Amino acid sequence: MRIVIAGASGLIGRALISYFLDMGYRVWALSRRPERMRKKIPETEKLTWLCWRNGDSGAWQMALKQSDAVINLMGASILGGRWTKKRKDILYRSRVDGSRFLAETIKKHHPGLPVYIQASAIGYYDNDQPQPVDESGSPGNSFLARLTRDWEEAAAVLSESKVTVYFLRLGMVLAPDSLVVRLLKPVFYIYKGGPVGNGRQIVSWIHIDDVCAICDLLLQRPFQKRVVNLTAPGAVDMDHFARAFGRAVNRPSWLRVPAWTVRVLFGEMGRETMLSGIRVSPELLREKSYRFKYADIETAFRAVVRKKKPS
């Protein structure tokens, strides 16, 4: 299997590189800073880092023509700071404009590409609809919902080709080096950890090992439906989420972060990502009898904190 990963320097991209190399796949990893990434993840016979610039041609286009699949993970971090007008523009351009250019390039240079997988997010869904929400759920009207909708529509040009397109509506990804884990660890270790807000908001999450396995499943066994919710079946409320992390690090979850603090510090970003949530159901994966490596939050956090591989 020969795979191009766009946005390969991020959390999911790095995990997929490791997973695919272990599987013996050939990987071309696209990054805006390939020189830096070569120092972090050295090139091998099976891995090549290539420079990606939105709108620019380059060696990545040659890799595209040789590939069996493209996985598009590009996009600036949603949690990278307050959503100022400038930050929103960065979030939009990095996802929508970049994905549109990539899709148009595929249509022009590799219309016979078997599979195109694009990251998306459960932020697409309207929080006010009946829950749990499966892949047929209606879209919301928040900034994150509009961004996610436009992100998916950026690949619409591929609907005119023979390329099989999948959108991965991702929940919160848990990994040893994920932002949420890196933020929680030091706070809990000094006995100051606890839930955010009133604790009733829902957290739909997924372990990074399941993200990798599901991506591989889509490459190996085509699905008829094109939208896939990447969330574990065990969504929890924020109180449960914080208690589970506390148990994983053997610390109490007791010091609540007031909602007003989140609103003051993070504004709209905090309201949409920290103080609200939606219970999302991985219905398509359930139909396909996918067996989650981590189906409950307790096991997932223990593995993340201890960096323990599933058996």
Secondary structure, DSSP 8 states (H G I E B T S, - for coil): -EEEEETTTSHHHHHHHHHHHHTT-EEEEEES-HHHHHHHS---SSEEEEE--TT---HHHHHHHH-SEEEE-----TTSS---HHHHHHHHIIIIIHHHHHHHHHHHH-TT-SEEEEEEEGGGB-TTS-SSB-TT--B--SHHHHHHHHHHHTTGGGGGSS-EEEEEEE-EEE-TTSHHHHHHHHHHHTT----BTTS-SEE-EEEHHHHHHHHHHHHHS--SS-EEEE--S--EEHHHHHHHHHHHTT------B-HHHHHHHHHHHHHHHTS----B--HHHHHTT---S--SHHHHHHHHHHT----
